[in-house]
Amino acid sequence: MQNALPLDIDGIATDAQAAMAGLLRRDVRLSNPDLLKQWNRNYVLRLDAAAAVALASFHVRTAGHGETFQKLRDEAEGKRHLSIRERQPAEFRKLLLSVRKAFTSAGVRPSRGFAEEYEAVCDRLRNPGPFLTFTNGDIAPTNVFFTPSGPRLIDFEYCGYRHAFYDTTWWRIGLPLPDAAVDRIDRAYLDGIVGLFPTPPDATALYKEIASISAHRLFWCLTWAFEDALREPGVWVDDFTLRQAYTTYLRAFITVAERADILPAMRSSAQSLQDRLTELWGEADTREYNFPVFR
C-alpha cells in the first residue's frame, strides 16, 4: 500500500503465535475487554493487530459472493429480502431529522452542506464498490475472543454484505483507543485488504472510505442515547460514560476526516458540537478516556 508506514505482517503473525502459545499454556480464552482491563499494553496491541489481520483476511475471502449469499438467504426463507446494503442507507437517510434534533438539543446547528454530505455517505453505504464484503456487523469488544489457535469473532446476528469498513469502526467509533493504537491496527488491516483491488489504492483513498463509514457510525450514534447524555453523564460500559463516549467518537471522526481531507461540513459540524459539549459538560465529563491497560 502506498503512502503508509511499512508493516511486517509476518512479524505480526509471529507475535500473535507467541502470544497465543502463552494463552495455550494457561488454557484460557480471553475477550478484548479482559485484555483491555489487565494485560500488558504491548501484548494487547499485538493481539488486536493480529485480530485486524484476521478480519482483513475474512473480508478478502468473502468479497465477490454477495449475490450468491442473497440468493441462498432468499431461497432458505422463501421470500425476497432487502440486503443490508440496501436497507442500511435507507434507514440512515430516515434518521437525518433525528440527527438534526440532537444538534438542536445541544444548541448547535449543522454547517451548511451537512445534508448533502449526509446523502453522499448514504450513497457510499449503498454503493461500496470493491469494498463490498461479508461483515460481522457487531465487532464489539465482547465479540472478539483470543484463543490458542488465533482470534475468533462471535455473534453474527447483524452480519451481511456491506462496506467492509463498517466492521473496522469498532476501533475508532467504538473502542476509545489511543491514536497510536488505532494507527497500528489500521495499518495491519489496510495492508491485509490489498487483495480486494487489482491495483492497491494509496492511503489517502482508503482513509476517505474510512472517514465516510465513520461518519455513518458517528451520526447514527447521535440517535441512540444522546438526549440521556445531555441530562446526566450516564454509563456506556463500565467506567466509560455516555458523555465520554460521545466526545471520544466526535474526536475520532474529526481526526480521520481531517486526515482524509473529506466531508468538510460534517467535520465542522462535529467540531462545533464537540466544542459545545465541552462547554456544557466541562473538562471532567469530556476528558479523554483510556482503558486501564493504556493508563
N, C-alpha and C positions, 0 to 999 in steps of 0.2 A: 504494500500500500504506500502510495506517495505521500510526502509531507507529514509523515508521522514518525514518532520515535521508534527505533527498531525494538522488536520484542522477540525473545528466544522462546518460541512455542515449545520446542523440545525441552528447554530448561524448565518451563512451567510444568510440563508433563512429569519431568523427573522430580521436581519439587513436590508435586501432588502425590506421586508414588511413594516418596519418602514419608510424607505426612500421613498418607493412608496406611502405610506399614505401621506407623505409630499407633493409629487407631486399632489396627488389627490385633496388636499385642494387648490392647485394652479390651477388645471385643465390645466396643460401644458404637452407637450410632448418634451422631450429633446433628442438630439442626443449626441453621445460621444464627438464630437467637442465642443458642448455647455458646457458640463461638464468640459472638459479639459482647457477651457479658463477662467472659472469664479467661479467654485464651490470649496467648502472645500475639501482638498485632502483626508481626511479620508472618506468622503461621496463618493467621486469618486472611491476610492479603494473598498468600499463596493459594489457599483453598478457594477463595472467591474468584481469583483469576482463573483457576482450573475449572470452576463451575461455568465461567463465561466462555471458555474454550469449548466445553461440552455443549453449552447452549448454541454456540455458533455452528458446531458440527450438526446438531439436531436440525437447525434451520436450513442448512445447506442440503442435507439429505432429504428433507421433506418438500423442498421447493419443486414446483412443476407438477404437483399431483393434486392441485386444488379441485379440478373438475371431477377427477375420479372420486375424491373424498365426498364431494357434494352429491354425486350420483349414488354412491353407496349409502349415504345417510338418507337420502330421499327414498330409495328403494326399501330400506330397512323399516322406515316409519310409514311408508305408503302415501306420502304427500310431499309436495314441493315446499322446501324451507327456504326462507331468505338466508343467504350466507351471512356470517358475522361481518364480512367485508361490506355487505350491502346494508345491514342493519345498524352497525355501529355509527357510521357517519350520519345516517338519518336521525338516530336518537340524539346524537351530539348537536345536530342542527336545531332540533326542537328545544334544546337546553339554553339557547342563546339568551332568551329573556330571563331565565333564572341566573345566568352568569351576570347579566347586566344588573339584576336585582342585588346580587352580592356586592358589586361595586357601589351601588347606590346606598346600601345599608351601611357601608363604611364611610360614606361621604365622598366618594371618588367617582369621576366619570371616565369611562374608557376613552382612549385617544382616538382622534379622527383616523379612520381607516381600519379600526378594530374589526368591524363587521366583515369587511372584505377579506381580511386575513383569516378570520374565523372560517369563512366559507372556503378559502384556499386549503385550510387544514382539513376540512370535511372532504374536499376533493382528493387530497392525498391519502386519506384513510380509504376512500372508495377505490382509488386507482394507485396501488402501491408499486406497480411495475415489477421490476425484478426482485423487489423486497417481499413479494407475496410468498409466505411460507406457513407451515403449520406451527401454531403458537400454543403455549400452555395457557396464557391468558390471566394467570394469577400467581406470578412468581413472588409471592410474599416471603419474607424470611422463614416463616414456619413451613413453607412448602419446598424448601431447599435443604436436602439432607446430605451429609457426607458419610460415606461408608468405606470400609476397607477396599472395595472394588471401584470406588470413584463417586463423584457427585450424582445425586439422584433427585429428580423432580417428582413431586406428588401433586394430587388434586388437579385434575384436568376438567373440572366442571365447566370452565369458561373457555375451553380450547376451541380452536378453529383456524381456518386460513384467513390471515390478515397480515398487515405490515409487520415484518419481523421485529422491528424496533419497539413494538408495543411491549414485548417481553423485557426489553432492556431498560424500560423506565423504572424498574424496581430498584436499581442502584443510583437513580437520580431523583425521581419523584416517587419515592417510596422509602428507601433506607437513607437516613441522614448521615452519609459517609463523608469523611474529609475529602477535599478536592484531589489530593494525591492518590487516594484510594480509588476514586471514580476514574481518574485518568488511567491508572494501571488496568482496571477492569475493562474500560473502554478499549484500550489498545489490544488486550487479549481477545476480546470479542471481535473487534473490527478486522484484525488480521486473520481471524478464523473464518470470516464470511467471504473471503475473496473468491471462493468457488461459485458464488452466486452470479459473477459477472464475467463476460468474455474478456473484458479489459478492466483491471482493477481501477475503480474510481479514486480520485485523490481524497485526502482527508476532509477538505472543505465541503465537497459534495456530500460526503457521508454525514458530516455534522449538520448540514442543512436538513437532512432527513431526521436526524435525532432531535433537532430543535422543533421540527413540525410535530412529531409524535409526542414530544414532551409537552408541547402547548396543549394538545388534546388532553393529556393526563392532568395537567395543572388546572385548566379551567373547568374540566369535569369535576375535579376535587372541590372546586368552589361551590358546587351544588349539593355537597354531602352534608357537612356539619358546620358550615361557616357561620351561620346565624348563632349557633351554640357557642362558637369560639368568641364571638363578639360579646356575649354575655358573661362568660367565665373561661378561665384557662382550659378546663376540661382535660381529658386524658385520651391520647391517641393509642398509645401502648406503653405499658409500664410507667416510667417517669418521663416519657416523651409526651408533652402536652399538645392539645389541638392547636394552640397558638404557635408553639414552636414548629409544629408540622407545617402550618400554612406559610409561615415566614421562611422556613427552610426550603420549601418547594418553590416559592417565588424566587428566592435567591438562585436556586439551581437552574430554573428556567432562564432567568436573565443571563446567567453566566454562559449557558450553552448557546443561547440565541445571539449574544454578543460575539461569541467565538465564530459562529457561522455567518454573522452579518446578515441576518434574516429576520423577518417579522418585526419591523421597527415599531409598528403601532401596538402590537401585543406586548412587545418588550417595554415600551414606555408606559403602557397601562399597568403592567406588572410592577414596574418601578414605583409608579405613583401609589399603587395600593400598598406596596411594601413600606414606603415612607409613611403613609397614613397609619398603618397598623403599628409601626414603631412609635409614632406619636401617641396613639390611643392606648397602647398596652404597656409602653415603657420598655426599658432595656431588659429588665428581669424576665419578662414574658416572651421576649423576642430574641434572646441570646442564642447563639449557635449551639446546637445540641450535639454531643458526641457520645457514642456508645462507650461503656466502661473500658473496653479494650483499647480505645483510642484516646483515653484521657491521660 
